[in-house]
């Protein structure tokens, strides 16, 4: 017989006798301030959303910026000359030429656009001049050093070339400032909305124009989904306006914007054909909007791409150590990686009560207490993240047999799980994909043509993955023994990033990667939590609304357990194995694995208690414990 989770306080062991000073202060704050406070209840929640979109430009290669940029680049011309000298095979050039010439749909994902600058209204041109400043807080200061990348001469006049993410902002600035639309209120609203048009590493990113809430005991999902739908519709109007007003259509370019979670296949193809540096030159967003010093943010974007590309290469060593790669024949990943071209949705909850309570902490431990309890809420919430995968959000993808090289298909999992759970997932994934012939497991040999023939000959079809984005992207950095990420101490993630940098996994200058993370009062101006585990919603009205409501329920439940003292940090240990044990379920759900293994004597008391109320359990015949 199982017992409900409401009985959890009766089953958890008492705290250890030795409690640190941080825990003592946090416990005093919990008893005096947090216990009984109406957190994440009616009227307390604000909801904001960040949507990452896929941009594309359709048109002939003679008119679109991406193929023109490749063909006229020094990189391409140097390759041609090297091939003519015999320094490199012509196959390298022919593959790149085929990418440019063999595009029957004439769709160029993540291409920039180009048009005459004089088509901008005076206010839009002023906005452009301001965004080209090296430091926007210094209006009389110098321009960015890369201005020549955005401005060029064409047929005797100055043209502008910009990414679609910035095109949206200029389209709005132009639309609200036309003389035939002289409405002061419209101008003020449009000017306020412009700051919501920013960018991800590659894609346009647009944040909520207005915050949703949970008024009158109603969950905020429907209101949040409605705001997102209206914002998407408004963005489509800006795209249509730009196509016409800036004469993109007349110059053989048509801009498109849509939801798509996975990097485009053609972008993956060109990533295999060019160097990592040239890939960044083609696709890295220049960060013209959204940051005071755009070039600094651009350098940070480049750092992210460099680090994650290197990190995937270093994952091969971990796969060998884990015993997954058992021979020296491997497919080396490219020195460039397309994982940052994925597009997801981030949903952030703010709590008015938490913001007020932490801001009013008279003992001066505001940041310490917020960190202590925030980390614990995250650890609890991670147990429930599998509920979201392939139920309200997904990124479906079909893998062929030739894709099943562990060094490619396992993505960033070697940096997210310990070796035991990594081996378990790989074994179950091969079983799910039915990579067997006469009772023997078969994986690709290496040469792509041979693998395709081999797969057809033995009818090895590959696999369907419900959410490949969660595998192909670095979602959650794994803790190390000396530096847990969520133990509730201030500076824990900074220490972890330094340790991971020494291991070649990460860079200490980058932000922490977690599927669910705290939004701290000190840096954000409010206290709350952000869910970063969403890929693509089938629709906004139903599935996104459900996702928001479910996230709020999980967050409110986790906070209730924390504030009441029912769950403490020691109930969910911070060692890498225990952390990996709970996260393996999340990644198994993304892959579509039907089972996972948890030790009966797991040190994770919360996980043990959750599984006590779960049906369809059995003892493993393969794994002990």
N, C-alpha and C positions, 0 to 999 in steps of 0.2 A: 504494500500500500504506500502511496506517495502522499506528501503533505504540501500544502500551498506555500508559495514564496512568502506569504505574509507571516508565516511562522519562523522566518529565518532567524530572528533574534533569539529564539529558543535553542537553536542548533549550533550557533557559532561559538567557538571557544572564547574565553576571556582574553583580554590583552595581556601581553607579557608584563612581568613585574617592572622591568627596566624600560622607562619611557624617556625619550629624549626631551630636551628643553623645548624644541619646536613642537613636539606632540603635546606637551603640557600646555603651552600657550594656545595651541589650536583647540585643544579640548576645552579649555576654559572659555574661549571665544564661542565654541559651538554651544556649550551649555547656557551661557549667558545671553547670547545674541541670536544664533541661528536656529536652535531648536524651537519649533513652533512658528517660525516666520513663514509667511505665505509666499513662497518662492515658486516660480513657474506655475502659478495658479491664475485664476481669472483676473484679467486686467493687469497682470504683471509682465507679460511677455511681449517683446517686440521681435519681429521676424524680418530679416533682410536676406536677399538672394544675390549671388553672383552667377551669371550664365556665361559660359564660354561657347562661342559659336564657330562653325566652320565657314570660312570665306572662300569664294572661288570667283574667277573671272572667265567668261566664255568669249571666244573669238579666235580668229586665225592667228597663227604664230607670228605673222608679220606685224600684228597690231597689239599684242598682249605683252605686258612688261616682263613676265617671267621668261618666256622663250627668247625675247629680245635681249634680256640681260645676260642669259647664258651664252647666246651665240656671239654677242659683241664683247664678251668679257676677255680680259687678258688670260684668265685661266684656260678658257676653251681654245683661244688662239695659240697659246703655248703648247697645249696638248697636240694640236694639229701639226705644229712645226716639229715637235719631238717625234711624232709618228712618221712624218715625211723624211726625217733624218735616219729613221730606223732605230731610234732609241726605245721605242715602245711599240707594241703591236697595234695595228689599225683596228682591232676588235674593240679596244677601249673607246676609240673615237666613234666607231660605228654604233656602239650601244648608246652613246650620248646623242648621236644624230637621230637614231631611231626614236629616242624619247621625244625629240623635238618634232620629227616628221610624222610619226605614226600615232596620231591622236585624233581618231575619227570623230570623237564627241566634242573636240575643241574646248575642253574644260581644263582650266589650269588652277588647281587648288592652291590657295595661299599666295597667289600672285598679287603684286601691287597693281595700282592703276596709274595712268599718266594722262594729263590734259593741260590745256593752256591756262596759265595762271590768271590771265585777265578775266576769265569767266567767274572768278570769285567776286562776291560783293565786297565793298570796302571794309565792312566789319569782319567778314570771314578772312580777308587778307590780313587785317590787323591781328586777328586770332592766330593766324599762321606765323606772323612775325614774332608774336609773343612766345609761341611754343618753340620757335627756333633758337631762343635764348639759351645760353649755357646754364644760367640760373634764373628761373622765372621770378624769383623774389628780388632780382636786381634788374629793373626794366631798362636801365641805361648801360648794362654790362655787355660783354661780347656775345656773339652767337656761338652755337655749337660748332665744333671743329669739323663735323661731317655734313655741313649744310649743302655742299656740292652733290651729295647723294640724293637730295630731294629736289634740287633746282638745276635745270639744264636748258640749253638753247636748242630749239628745233624749228627749222624753217624760218629763222630770223626772229623768233619770239621766245619768251621764257615759258617753259613748261614746268609742271609740278608732277613729281612721282611720289606717291605715298601708299602705305598699306591701307587695307580696307578699314581696319580699326580706327585709323585717323580720318579716313574719308567720311565716316559717320558723323564725327564731331564737326568737321567743316560743312557737311551738308546741313546740319542743324543750325550752325552759325549763319550760314548763307540764307536759309529759309526764313529765319526770324528777323532778318535785317533788310529784306527787300523793301523798297520804297512803297510798293503797292500793298504791303502788309504792315502798315504803320500803326501797330497796336502796342502800347507800352506794356500792358500786362503780359501779352504773348511774348514780348522780348525778354521780360524779367524771368518768366517761367522757363523759357528756352535756355537762357543764360545759366540758370541754376541747374538745368538738366545736363549741360555739357560736361560737367565734372564726372558724370556717371559713365562716360564712354572712355574706357581705358583699354588695356590689352594684357593678354597672357604672353607667354614666351613667343608664341607664333600667332595665336588666334585673337580676334576681338573679344573683349570681356566687358559686359555691361552689368552694372549693379542696380539694385532696386531704386526706382524713382521715389517711392514712398514706402514706409515700413508698415507691415501688417501687425495685427495683434489678436489677442484672444479675449475679446470683450463679451460681456453678458454670458459667461460660461460656455461660449462657443469656441471650439478649437479653431486655430488660425489657418488651417490648410486651404480651405476654399478661398479665403481672402488673399492668401499668398499666391495661389495659382492664378487667380484673376489678375493680380497685379503683373505677374510674369507674362501672361498672355497679352495683356494690353501693351506691355513694354515691347514684346516681340513684334506685335502688329505695328507699333509706332516705328520700330527699327526698320521694318520692311518699307514703310512709307519713305523713310530717309534714303534707303537704297534706291527706290524708284526715282526719287527727286534727284539724287546724284547722277543716275544714269542719264536723265534728261537734261538737267540744268548745266551740268559740267560736260555735256556732249560726249559722254563715254560711248553711248550707242553709235553716235555719228562717227566716232574714231575707231569703230570695230571692237569695242570692249563692252561687255555687259556684266555688271557686278551681281553676285548672288550671296545670300547669307542664310544659313540653315543650321539645324541641330544635327550633329554627327559626332559620336564619341571617339571613334578610332581614327588614327592618322590615315589620310588617303593612300590608296595603294600606289598611285603614281608618285607620291612623295616618298614612299618607302623605296620605290624603284630608283629614283634619282639619288637618294641617300646612299645607295650601294654603288653609284657611279662616280661620285665626286668626293673631294676631301671634306673633312669635318669643317675646316675653316671656310671653304667656299659654300658649304651648306648653310652655315650661319650667315654668310653674306647675302644669300638668297632669301632666307626665311626668318631670320631673327628680327623681332619687332624693334624698331628704333626708340620706342617709348616716348613719342612726342607729346602724349597727353597723359595726365594723371600724376605726374611727378615733377617736383620743383627742378630737379637736376636730372634731366632725361638721359644724358649720356652715362651717368653713374648707374642708373637703373639698367641701361642697355648692357653695360659691362657685367652687371650682376646676372642678367639673363644669359650672357655668354658663359659666365662661370658655371651656371647651372647645367648648361648643355655639355660643357667640357667635363664636368665632374660626373654626370650620369653616364656619359659615353665611356669614360674611363672605368667607372664603377662596374658596368656590365662586363667589360673585359676581365676585371679582377674577379668577377663571379666564377669564371672558369676554374680558378684555383680552388675555390670553395667546393665546387662540384666534384673535383678530383679528390679532395680531402674527405668528402662525404661518401665516396665510393660510388657515385652516380656515373661519372665518367671513368671508365675502367681501361681505356686504351688511349694512345697518344694521338689517334686520328680524331680531330675535332674541326668543326666549322668555326673559324674565328669570327666573332661579331665585328661589324665595321667599326672604325674609330669614331664614327658619328652615329647618333641614335635619334630616332624619331619619337621617342616616348613623350617628349614635351609638346608634341603636336596633337596629343589627345585633348578631348574637350569634355569637361564635366560640369556639374552644378554644385555650388557650395551654399548651404543653408545655415544661417547664423541666427541663434537665439540670444537675445539680451534680456536680462532680468532687472527691472527697475528696483526691486527690493534688494537684490544682491549688490547692485551698484551703490545704493544708498547705505547699506550696512557696512560694506567694505570701505567706502569713502569716509564713513563716520567712525572708523576704528580709532579710538582715542589712545590706545596703547602703542600706536606706531607700527603695528605688525600687519598692516593691511595687506601688503604684497605677500608676505610670508603665509598668512592665513588663506588668502585667495589661492595661492599656489598649492598649498597642502590639500585643501578640500577639492580644488579643481582637478588635480591629478587623480584623486580617488574617484571622482565622478567619471572621468574618462575611462579608467580601468573597468568600472562597472558597465559603462555604456558599450565598451568593445565586445562584451559577451553577447550583446543583442544585435550587433551589426549584421550577422547572417540573415536576420529577418528581412532586411531590405534588399538583399542581392537576389536578382531574378524574380522578385515579387513586385516591386514598384520601380525598379531601375535595372537596366541591363546594357550590355554592349556586345551583342552576339557576333560570333565570328566562326568561320569554317576553316579548320586547319587541314591541310593535306598530309599525307604520309611523309612526304619529303620535308615537312616542317618540323618533324618530331626529333630534332636534335636537342638534347637536354640543354645545351649551352645557349640555344636560341629560344626554345618554347617555354622554358621555366622563367624567362625574363629576369626580374629582380628578386625572385623568391629566395635565392641563396643569401641575400642580405636582410631578409625579413623573417626567416624561420631558422630554427636550429637544425642540425644535420639529421636528427632522428625524424622529425616531422617532415623535412624535405624529402627524405627517402620514402617515407610512407606515401606522401602525395604523388611522387613520381611513379611508384609501383602501382598505385590505384589508377592513376591517369592512363598508364599504358594498358591496364586491364579494361578500363572504360572505352578506350579507343580501339580495343580488340586488335592490338598489334602482335598477333600470334599466328604462327604457321606450324602445323604439326606439333603443337604443344610447346613451341619455343617462342620466347619474346624476340621480336624483330624491331630494330630501329634503323633509320636511314644510314647508308654507308658513307655518304659525303658528296660525290658528284651528282649534281642536280638531275641531269638527264637520266643517269643510271637509276636514281631513286624513283623517278617518275615511272620508268619502265618496270622496275621492281614492284612498285605499289600496284600498278595495273595488273601485272602478271599474277600476283598473289591476292588480289582484291583487298588490298589494305587501304581503306577509305579515309583514314585520318579521324578527326573528331570535330564535334560541334561544341563550342565553349560559350556558355551564357554571358559571361562578362569578361572579355579578354583585357579590357582596360585595366582592371584591378591586378592583372598578372604582368602586363606589359609596362606598367608604371610603378615607380617607387612609392608605394602607398604608406608603408609603416616601417621606419627604421628599427631594427632590433637592438635592444639594450645589450651592453656587455657587463661582465660580472662586477667590475669596479665602478660602473657608471650607469645605473638604471635611469630610464627616461621619465618615469612616473612615480617616483618614491615620495613626492610631496615636498622636496627640499628646493629652495631657491638656487638657481644655477645648475640644476641637474642636467638639463638638456644641453647647455653650453659645454659641460664636461664630457657628455656623450659625443657631441659633435667633434671635439678635439680628439677623443680616442678613435673615433671612426675615421677621421682624417689621417691619423697615423697608420691606419690599416688600409688606406687607399680606397675606402668605401664612400666617403663623403668629404665635404669641405666645411670647415668650421665657420666660414662666413655665410653659409646658406641657412635658411630657416629650417626648422625641424619638420620632418615629414611624418604626419600622423593622420589616420582616417577620421579621427574626432579630436579636436583640440580646443584648448581654452582660449578665450578672448579676454585678455587681462585689462583691468581698469587702467593700469599705469600707461599702457601703450595705445589702447583703443578708445578710452574715454567711457567705457561701459564694461560691465562684467557679464560674461555669457560663454556660449560654446558654439563651435562651428562643425557641422558635418560635411566632410569632403569625400564621401564614399559613393556619391551618386554619379552615374554615367549618363544614360538617356532614359527619360520617362516616355512611355508609349503615348501618353497625352498629358496635358497640363491639368485639366479640370478634375480628372479622377485620380490618376496615379500620383501626380505631384502633390495633390492635396492630401492623399493618404500618407505619402512619405513625410510631409511636414507634421501631420498629426501624430504619426507613429514616433517620429524623432522627439516630439515634445513629450509624449507619454514616457518614453524610455528615459529622457533627461530628467523629467519630474520624479520618476520612480527612483532613479539613481540618487538624485539630490535628497529625496525623502529618507532613503536609507542612510545616507551620509549624515544629514543634519540630526537625525534621531539617534545616531550612534550605533545603529544595527550592524553596519559594516565599517570596519577600520582598515587601515593600510595592510596590517599583517594578515588579514583574511585573504588578500590577493597578493601573494609574494611577488617581489620585483625581480627575481632571478630570470635570466634569459629563457630557460627551459619552460618555466611556468607561463611567462609572457607568450612564448611561441605556442604553447599548448592551447591557449584560448584563441589566438589569431589564426591557427591552422584551420579552424572551422569556417572562418570568414573566407579564406582563400579557397578552401575546398568547395564552398558554395559558388564562388565565382567560376571555378572550373567545371562544376556540375557533378562532383563526386558524390555518390550516394551515402558513403559512410566515412567516419573518422574515428580515431582511437584516442581514448582518454584513460589514463591509469586510474584504477579503482581507488588507489591511495594518494591521488593527486593532492598536492599541498594547497591548491586553489579551492578554498572552502566554498566560495560562491558558486564556482562551476560545479562542484560536487553536489551542491544543494539544488541547482537548476536541473542537473541530470537526474536527480532523484524524482523529479516530477515529469520525466520524459518517457514516452512509450517507445517500443521497438528497439530495446537494447539487448545486446547479447555479449557474452564473453568472447574475446578474440581467440581464435585457434592459432594464430600466428605470433601474436605479441603477448608477452607475459605482463602481469600486473593489472 
